Amino acid sequence: MVVATLKVSLSDHRQLAHYLSLLCFLLTIVTLLQTFCLVQITLTSQSQSTLQENKLRELTNRLEKLNQSHHLLFTQYPALNEYCPTSNSSTGGEFLKRECRPCLAHWTLQGEKCFYFSEDRADWISSQYHCMSQGGAVATIKTEEEQEFLFKMAQSLSQGDSYWLGLRGSSVDGTWQWSDGTPLENGPQFWEHQPDITGENKELCGRLTAGDNYRRSWFTSRCSGHLRRICERKQASLQ
């Protein structure tokens, strides 16, 4: 009886030891799996960090090359600074912010043209030279839209002064021409009084005086008179 009891006890102990061994084995497997996962996560994190560092380094190099090209472009073509002036710098002042526009500073865009209203005064010929030195000419008005725009601008800026237009009369045949050589008869006209210069021995030029009606704001003056001027030039284009 005692022997049978001992046999049962030994059998239970062996079974318990077997279970404990199996449990230890399973715990070991779980620990190894956890370790493997942690290693994989660490390696993946390091790999992603390396990729991000490489991408950041590549983007930084590209940005540096772009800034060098940008600086070289504005150095070789300084006229671009007139269309893309620098404004406030970014943090640290390392990079300059530029705002590009189709017209030079102090010029106003209307349609496909840029217009400049001077504050100084000169005769018609000198006014033409002043406009030409800025890459333009004394303004020509080819549409009613342009006329209305220039009239309203003159109203707001002139303080009662008149502006030379690119209009010049010929006492030989009594015709008027724009400064670009186009006959006035080919476009709209906005005279206060239709001028007649046939037989005149004086040179007359056209001026814009902003009154009450933009459709009647052209007048004649001796070209030797000193008035402000309206210059025009084409807007800048990337094409």
C-alpha positions in Angstrom: 0.0 0.0 0.0 2.8 2.3 0.9 4.6 1.4 -2.3 1.6 2.2 -4.4 1.3 5.6 -2.7 4.9 6.4 -3.4 4.5 5.4 -7.0 1.6 7.8 -7.4 3.5 10.6 -5.7 6.5 10.1 -7.9 4.3 10.1 -11.0 2.6 13.4 -9.9 6.0 15.0 -9.2 7.2 13.9 -12.7 4.1 15.3 -14.3 4.5 18.6 -12.4 8.1 18.8 -13.3 7.1 18.2 -17.0 4.6 21.0 -16.8 7.1 23.3 -15.2 9.7 22.6 -17.8 7.1 23.2 -20.5 6.1 26.5 -18.9 9.7 27.6 -18.6 10.2 26.7 -22.3 7.2 28.8 -23.2 8.3 31.7 -21.1 11.7 31.5 -22.8 10.0 31.5 -26.3 7.9 34.5 -25.3 11.0 36.4 -23.9 12.9 35.6 -27.2 9.9 36.8 -29.3 9.7 40.1 -27.2 13.4 40.6 -27.6 13.2 40.0 -31.3 10.3 42.4 -31.7 12.2 45.1 -29.7 15.3 44.6 -31.9 13.1 44.9 -35.0 11.5 48.0 -33.7 14.8 49.5 -32.9 16.3 48.6 -36.2 13.3 50.0 -38.1 13.3 53.2 -36.0 17.0 53.6 -36.8 16.5 52.9 -40.4 13.6 55.4 -40.7 15.7 57.9 -38.8 18.6 57.4 -41.2 16.2 57.7 -44.2 14.8 60.9 -42.8 18.3 62.3 -42.2 19.3 61.4 -45.7 16.1 63.1 -47.1 16.7 66.1 -45.0 20.3 66.3 -46.1 19.2 66.0 -49.8 16.6 68.7 -49.5 19.0 71.0 -47.7 21.5 70.5 -50.6 18.8 71.2 -53.2 17.7 74.3 -51.3 21.3 75.5 -51.2 21.8 75.0 -54.9 18.5 76.8 -55.6 19.6 79.7 -53.5 22.9 79.8 -55.3 21.2 79.8 -58.7 18.7 82.5 -57.4 21.6 84.7 -56.2 23.5 84.2 -59.5 20.4 85.1 -61.5 19.8 88.4 -59.8 23.5 89.2 -59.9 23.7 88.6 -63.7 20.4 90.4 -64.4 20.2 93.3 -61.8 17.1 94.7 -63.6 15.2 91.8 -62.0 15.6 93.6 -58.7 13.3 96.3 -60.0 10.5 93.8 -60.6 11.3 91.5 -57.6 12.4 93.8 -54.8 13.4 92.3 -51.4 11.1 92.7 -48.5 11.5 91.5 -44.9 14.0 88.7 -44.4 13.1 85.4 -42.8 14.2 84.2 -39.4 17.9 84.9 -38.9 18.1 87.0 -42.0 19.6 84.2 -44.0 17.1 84.2 -46.8 15.5 87.3 -48.5 11.9 87.3 -49.4 11.1 88.7 -52.8 7.7 89.7 -54.1 7.6 89.8 -58.0 5.2 91.9 -59.9 4.6 92.8 -63.6 5.4 96.5 -63.1 8.3 98.5 -61.7 7.9 100.2 -58.3 5.7 103.3 -58.5 4.1 102.0 -61.8 0.5 100.9 -61.9 -0.8 97.9 -63.9 -3.8 98.3 -66.2 -4.5 95.7 -68.8 -1.2 94.7 -70.4 0.4 98.1 -69.7 2.2 99.7 -66.8 1.6 103.4 -66.3 3.7 106.0 -64.4 2.4 109.4 -63.3 5.3 111.8 -62.7 5.4 114.6 -60.1 8.0 116.7 -61.9 7.3 118.8 -64.9 8.9 119.1 -68.3 8.1 120.1 -71.9 6.7 117.4 -74.2 10.0 116.4 -75.9 11.8 116.2 -72.5 8.9 114.2 -71.1 9.3 111.7 -74.0 13.0 111.3 -73.3 12.2 110.8 -69.6 9.7 108.0 -70.4 12.1 106.4 -72.9 14.9 106.3 -70.3 12.6 104.1 -68.3 11.9 101.8 -71.2 8.6 103.3 -72.2 7.0 106.3 -73.9 4.5 109.0 -73.2 1.2 107.3 -72.8 -1.0 106.4 -75.8 -4.7 105.8 -75.3 -6.2 103.2 -77.6 -9.4 102.2 -75.7 -12.1 103.9 -73.6 -11.1 101.6 -70.7 -7.6 103.1 -70.7 -9.0 106.6 -70.9 -11.3 106.1 -67.9 -8.4 104.5 -65.9 -6.0 107.3 -66.6 -8.6 109.9 -66.0 -9.4 108.5 -62.5 -5.8 108.1 -61.7 -5.1 111.7 -62.7 -8.0 112.9 -60.6 -6.6 111.2 -57.5 -3.0 112.3 -58.0 -2.8 115.5 -60.0 -4.2 118.0 -57.5 -5.5 119.9 -60.5 -2.4 119.5 -62.7 -2.4 118.3 -66.3 -0.4 115.5 -67.8 1.2 115.2 -71.2 -0.2 112.4 -73.4 1.7 110.9 -76.3 -0.3 113.2 -78.7 1.4 115.6 -81.1 -0.2 117.7 -83.8 1.2 118.6 -87.2 0.6 122.1 -88.5 1.5 120.9 -92.0 -1.6 118.7 -92.6 -3.5 119.4 -89.4 -3.4 115.8 -88.2 -2.6 114.3 -84.8 -0.4 111.3 -84.1 0.5 109.2 -81.1 4.1 109.0 -80.0 4.2 105.5 -81.5 3.4 106.9 -85.0 -0.2 105.8 -85.0 -2.7 108.3 -86.4 -5.2 109.5 -83.9 -8.1 108.9 -86.3 -7.6 105.1 -86.0 -8.9 105.1 -82.4 -11.3 106.8 -79.9 -10.9 110.4 -79.1 -11.9 112.3 -75.9 -11.4 116.0 -76.7 -13.1 118.7 -74.8 -13.1 120.7 -78.0 -12.0 119.2 -81.3 -8.8 121.0 -82.1 -8.0 122.6 -85.5 -4.4 123.3 -86.0 -4.5 123.8 -89.8 -2.3 126.7 -90.7 -0.9 127.2 -87.2 2.7 128.1 -86.9 3.1 126.6 -83.4 3.5 123.0 -82.2 0.7 121.7 -80.2 0.6 118.6 -78.0 -2.2 116.8 -76.2 -2.7 116.8 -72.5 -5.1 115.1 -70.1 -6.8 117.4 -67.5 -9.1 115.5 -65.1 -12.3 117.5 -64.8 -15.8 116.3 -64.5 -16.1 113.9 -67.4 -13.5 111.4 -68.6 -15.0 111.6 -72.1 -14.1 115.3 -72.4 -10.6 115.6 -70.8 -8.2 116.1 -73.7 -6.9 119.6 -74.3 -4.2 121.2 -76.4 -1.1 123.0 -75.1 2.1 124.3 -76.6 4.6 121.5 -76.6 7.1 123.8 -75.0 4.9 124.1 -71.9 6.0 122.3 -68.7 3.5 119.7 -67.4 3.6 116.4 -65.6 3.6 113.3 -67.8 2.1 109.8 -68.0 4.5 107.2 -69.1 3.6 103.7 -70.3 5.5 100.5 -70.9 4.6 96.8 -71.4 4.1 94.7 -68.3 6.9 92.2 -67.6 6.2 88.6 -68.7 7.9 85.3 -68.2 7.1 84.3 -71.8 
